[in-house]
Amino acid sequence: MSKRKGESSEPLRALPGVDQVLNSPAAAPWLDRLPRERVADLVREAIAELRESLLADASRAPEDPLGTVAAKVGRLVQSLSASSLQPVINASGVILHTNLGRAPLGQPAAEAVRSIAAGYCNLEYDVEQGRRGRRDVHCGSLLERLLGAPALVVNNNAAAIFLVLHELARDGEVIVSRGELVEIGDGFRIPDILEASQARLREVGSTNRTNLDDYRDALGERTRALLRIHPSNFKQVGFTGRPTIEQLVGLAKSVSLPLIEDLGSGCLTDRLAPGIEGEPPVSQSIRAGVSLVTFSGDKLLGGPQAGIIAGDPDLVARVRRNPLFRALRVGKLTLAALEATLRSYLAGREDEIPALRLMRVPADVLSSRAHKLAQRLVEHGVSGCSVVAGESLLGGGSTPMQRVPSPLVAIEGRPGATAAQVESGLRSYDPPVVARIEKNRVLLDLRTVPESQEDDLVAAVIHSTRPRKTGA
Ligand SMILES: *Cc1c(COP(=O)(O)O)cnc(C)c1O
């Protein structure tokens, strides 16, 4: 190792050599998992990191430099050889949890993905004719039957809105009510999408009230479309108002402009769950005469991440021809999952769709599961367990205001196992458990936990409630 000017070589001399680390006993399990050259790179990286820290502050020299490097390499090997994407137990009770992958797929959809994933398929091949086909056909006719209008599938709803605006309103103006210019979460803002699509935003009305004349007064030479956005993740109460969808359709038709509606969630059922309302079904907007609707595949629809554009046949065809469609289209795995999900709707088997099934589980069924779980925890010596009344959330950037009653298993925090410690212990379990904390207690909602995961959940709670050293 050559010595840089002015640096003290003393602490650096303690650095282990690459071969020394590779030949140490610690290296055996790494070499089982990764090729020697890959591991050697990681060893170099770990030595370099220790070297940097010694140069910055020689007093931080570790007592066991080889052990320090080996620990770092061990972590790197682990992170490279284990899957980063892993299943978690969702005990949060948020049914469409954006951070946890939104809608879980149903059995038929999961099976469809499995059967398509590892081999060849007729993605763009017409088996009957023996020539090139179109990937649109796989979900196209199902969507048309379910929605009553032709449809197109893209990567997500953000892509759907972007593509529609880019095709219909690029270099022109889109009229939107101020009360609908929402941030959906994760920094997703409609104005940003508009800007990216090169459409100019024309805001009308006030934050809490917009009437039809506000839209009418804003119409001009440069107007390309009217846009209505379903306020899915907030609710305005009090002195509020906006035109009905029929009124907007009437206005748009009278001036021969398209009315675009971003529905957000994409509800395909007439009946979500008892007590849940306010999610307009997609077919309702289409019947009302909206030119194009857009919505997500993985919110209330309960399928894979996707964005769906449906409505007027000529406009759908125009959007389909936009060159950017190619950049936003979906692959075979998404189509396989979406097609199977849509078939469940068509066959009237909505119970095959977990998002719908979970929100419909009655509270008394969950209550009996919760009491059994609490009982098992008590038998395993977990103290402070009880069943309390609570609520599950629909969530998912969609209708988070909507809640369904759900009995919860509560675990009281105590010294050495505070709620925060238990919650973090649950996350460090394999598989990790995501739970809620409220006051000094951890809340587990079984609505989003399949019965097949209950044993793991019990083991995770036992693991995480073992008392730790206080003050540590
Ligand atoms: C969720 C949502 C979006 C974004 O949908 P993605 O599928 O996540 O891209 C857009 N608009 C509304 C109203 C939404 O609720």
The ligand as an SDF file (V2000), in Angstrom:
LIG
                    3D

 15 15  0  0  0  0  0  0  0  0999 V2000
  -54.1060    6.6760   -6.7960 C   0  0  0  0  0  0  0  0  0  0  0  0
  -54.5370    7.7870   -7.6850 C   0  0  0  0  0  0  0  0  0  0  0  0
  -53.7460    8.1560   -8.7780 C   0  0  0  0  0  0  0  0  0  0  0  0
  -52.4390    7.4650   -9.0870 C   0  0  0  0  0  0  0  0  0  0  0  0
  -52.6610    6.1480   -9.4690 O   0  0  0  0  0  0  0  0  0  0  0  0
  -51.4230    5.1190   -9.6510 P   0  0  0  0  0  0  0  0  0  0  0  0
  -52.0510    3.8820  -10.1760 O   0  0  0  0  0  0  0  0  0  0  0  0
  -50.8040    4.9740   -8.3050 O   0  0  0  0  0  0  0  0  0  0  0  0
  -50.4810    5.7390  -10.6160 O   0  0  0  0  0  0  0  0  0  0  0  0
  -54.1880    9.1890   -9.5730 C   0  0  0  0  0  0  0  0  0  0  0  0
  -55.3420    9.8420   -9.3090 N   0  0  0  0  0  0  0  0  0  0  0  0
  -56.1330    9.5210   -8.2580 C   0  0  0  0  0  0  0  0  0  0  0  0
  -57.3970   10.2880   -8.0110 C   0  0  0  0  0  0  0  0  0  0  0  0
  -55.7610    8.4830   -7.4140 C   0  0  0  0  0  0  0  0  0  0  0  0
  -56.5250    8.1580   -6.3600 O   0  0  0  0  0  0  0  0  0  0  0  0
  1  2  1  0
  2  3  1  0
  2 14  2  0
  3  4  1  0
  3 10  2  0
  4  5  1  0
  5  6  1  0
  6  7  2  0
  6  8  1  0
  6  9  1  0
 10 11  1  0
 11 12  2  0
 12 13  1  0
 12 14  1  0
 14 15  1  0
M  END
$$$$
